[in-house]
Amino acid sequence: MDNQRQLVGASLAIRDVEIEIECAARSDAKVLITGESGVGKEVVARMVHERSHRRQGPLVTINCAGLPDSLLESELFGHVRGSFTDAYRDKRGWLEQAQGGTIFMDEVGEMSLRMQALLLRFLENGEIQRVGSDRAHASVDVRVISATNRDLVARITDKAFREDLYYRLNVVHITIPPLRQRREDIPVLLTHFMRAFSTQHHVDPPSLLGETIASLTAYDWPGNVRELKNVIERLVIRTRNGVVMPADLPREISGAWPQAAVMVRSTSQKPKSDVLFERMSIARESFWSVVYEPFMSRDLTRQDVRAIITRGLAQTRGSYKSLVQLFNLQPQDYKRFLSFLRKYECHMPFQQFRSLPLRLENASEERLVG
């Protein structure tokens, strides 16, 4: 699977997904796509749209995990002039922009209960009420495709997801298996991405030794197809002699990790947040590469980031400045780090982690963090 809106693979699992896509494309029924981060949920959503009778209409994509509630509501439903600071004019929301087409709501499981209620109201009557308005603005004809890497049934049990919304969204259910469960697709994907990136970067496709292919196939690919795609692009760019040796592979694939990081690799039973925390605290990787980049590419949710920050603050006793050091950031990254956490609602109150009075040297930190 890649951004060219096609499925790449030879497994029966991929063929089953193809069949489900064809079935979904023949109707206007709502579609729920589930699977781990990086398996290609957005690609499947695009294929459903482009094979449907709505293909001439727009496809609008929303990352529900990447926006705080207030902004998500405004972007989804639009707003009227004067409804909040900087609302200088009326604005159409994404639902109105998707009129006659499809709206793809990625990571819908990260929506707050309040946003879930607003979405449910729209699904029931198709009416748009812009932020700041006291009445419905318009009715729209939009197909809704949603996706999540969460177990929504478990979220319902935990009272974190509305059961009525789940049944509204889950009319056609397409599940995409992780790459480690369909390893026969890996050699096909390797060939596909090698050709694609060689063409993109105007270089000759490198060759893969049998041992290299074996290492790539044996790796579990926790980031799934997106991770494999990124690795292949890096190999295409960096290979100079035309042959990819096992030593050219990233350390987590080749097995050439330092001893301090061995425990980080053997973490299939650990929560994702624990694995990432150990990559920073033990393997000494940077927050920007381990957490920030995957979050911005939708491989991590806000709950994942909050769990990582919570564990870090517990270790630093609430000190964000010590957290910057723990996460292998430069001192000058402090304000950028806090700004990121605040923007995406991942900032955790530091007071609950402190059992002793704050020292004078933390006074400046209190003004920024408290």
LINKA-V39997 format. One record per residue. N is the residue number from 1. SS is DSSP state (~ for helix, > for strand, _ for the rest). OMEGA is omega in whole degrees, -180 to 180 (* if undefined). Layout:
BEGIN
N:SS:OMEGA  N:SS:OMEGA
END
This chain:
BEGIN
1:_:176  2:>:-176  3:_:178  4:_:171  5:_:176  6:>:175  7:_:179  8:_:180  9:_:-178  10:_:-174  11:_:175  12:~:179  13:~:179  14:~:177  15:~:177  16:~:177  17:~:177  18:~:-180  19:~:180  20:~:178  21:~:179  22:~:179  23:~:-179  24:~:-177  25:~:-177  26:_:-177  27:_:175  28:_:-177  29:_:177  30:_:-176  31:>:173  32:>:-180  33:>:-179  34:>:180  35:_:-179  36:_:176  37:_:175  38:_:-178  39:_:178  40:_:-178  41:~:179  42:~:177  43:~:179  44:~:178  45:~:179  46:~:-180  47:~:177  48:~:-179  49:~:-172  50:~:175  51:_:-178  52:_:178  53:_:178  54:_:-172  55:_:179  56:_:178  57:_:-178  58:_:169  59:>:-179  60:>:-177  61:>:180  62:>:171  63:>:-176  64:_:-179  65:_:-173  66:_:-177  67:_:174  68:_:-174  69:~:-175  70:~:-180  71:~:180  72:~:180  73:~:-180  74:~:-179  75:~:-176  76:~:-174  77:~:-176  78:>:178  79:>:178  80:_:-179  81:_:177  82:_:-177  83:_:176  84:_:-180  85:_:180  86:_:175  87:_:-173  88:_:180  89:_:174  90:_:-180  91:>:174  92:>:177  93:_:-178  94:~:180  95:~:177  96:~:180  97:~:-179  98:_:-178  99:_:179  100:_:-178  101:_:-174  102:>:171  103:>:180  104:>:-178  105:>:-178  106:>:-180  107:_:-180  108:~:179  109:~:179  110:~:-180  111:_:174  112:_:179  113:~:178  114:~:179  115:~:176  116:~:179  117:~:179  118:~:178  119:~:179  120:~:179  121:~:178  122:~:-179  123:~:-178  124:~:-176  125:~:178  126:_:-177  127:>:179  128:>:171  129:_:-177  130:_:177  131:>:-179  132:_:179  133:_:-180  134:_:179  135:_:179  136:_:-178  137:_:-176  138:>:171  139:>:-178  140:_:177  141:_:-175  142:_:172  143:>:-178  144:>:171  145:>:-180  146:>:-180  147:>:177  148:>:171  149:_:-179  150:_:170  151:_:-174  152:~:178  153:~:177  154:~:178  155:~:177  156:~:178  157:~:-180  158:_:-180  159:_:-180  160:_:178  161:_:-176  162:_:180  163:~:-180  164:~:177  165:~:179  166:~:-178  167:~:174  168:~:-176  169:~:-171  170:_:175  171:_:171  172:>:-175  173:>:178  174:>:179  175:>:180  176:_:-178  177:_:176  178:_:-175  179:~:-179  180:~:178  181:~:178  182:_:-175  183:~:178  184:~:177  185:~:-173  186:~:178  187:~:179  188:~:178  189:~:177  190:~:180  191:~:-178  192:~:-177  193:~:176  194:~:-180  195:~:-176  196:~:-177  197:~:175  198:~:176  199:~:-178  200:~:-176  201:_:174  202:_:176  203:_:176  204:_:179  205:_:178  206:_:176  207:>:178  208:>:174  209:_:179  210:~:179  211:~:178  212:~:179  213:~:179  214:~:178  215:~:180  216:~:-179  217:~:-178  218:~:-178  219:_:-174  220:_:177  221:_:178  222:_:176  223:_:175  224:~:-172  225:~:180  226:~:179  227:~:179  228:~:180  229:~:-180  230:~:179  231:~:-179  232:~:178  233:~:179  234:~:179  235:~:180  236:~:-177  237:~:-171  238:~:-177  239:_:-175  240:_:-177  241:_:176  242:_:-179  243:>:178  244:>:179  245:_:175  246:~:-180  247:~:180  248:~:-178  249:_:174  250:_:-174  251:~:-178  252:~:179  253:~:-178  254:~:-179  255:_:-177  256:_:178  257:_:173  258:_:-175  259:~:-178  260:~:-176  261:~:-177  262:~:-179  263:~:179  264:~:-178  265:~:-177  266:_:-171  267:_:-176  268:_:-179  269:_:-177  270:_:172  271:_:-178  272:~:-178  273:~:178  274:~:179  275:~:-178  276:~:177  277:~:-179  278:~:176  279:~:179  280:~:-174  281:~:-178  282:_:-178  283:_:174  284:_:174  285:_:-174  286:_:176  287:~:-177  288:~:-178  289:~:-175  290:~:-175  291:~:-174  292:~:-177  293:~:177  294:~:179  295:~:-178  296:~:177  297:_:173  298:_:175  299:_:178  300:_:178  301:_:176  302:~:179  303:~:176  304:~:-178  305:~:179  306:~:179  307:~:179  308:~:-180  309:~:180  310:~:180  311:~:179  312:~:180  313:~:176  314:~:-179  315:~:-178  316:~:179  317:_:173  318:_:-178  319:_:177  320:~:178  321:~:175  322:~:178  323:~:176  324:~:178  325:~:180  326:~:-178  327:_:172  328:_:176  329:_:176  330:_:180  331:~:-179  332:~:178  333:~:-172  334:~:-177  335:~:178  336:~:179  337:~:179  338:~:179  339:~:177  340:~:-178  341:~:-180  342:~:-177  343:~:-176  344:_:174  345:_:178  346:_:179  347:_:-178  348:_:178  349:_:-173  350:_:-172  351:~:-176  352:~:-177  353:~:-175  354:_:179  355:_:180  356:_:178  357:_:180  358:_:179  359:_:-177  360:~:-177  361:~:179  362:~:-175  363:~:179  364:~:179  365:~:-180  366:~:-178  367:~:-179  368:~:-170  369:~:-172  370:_:*
END
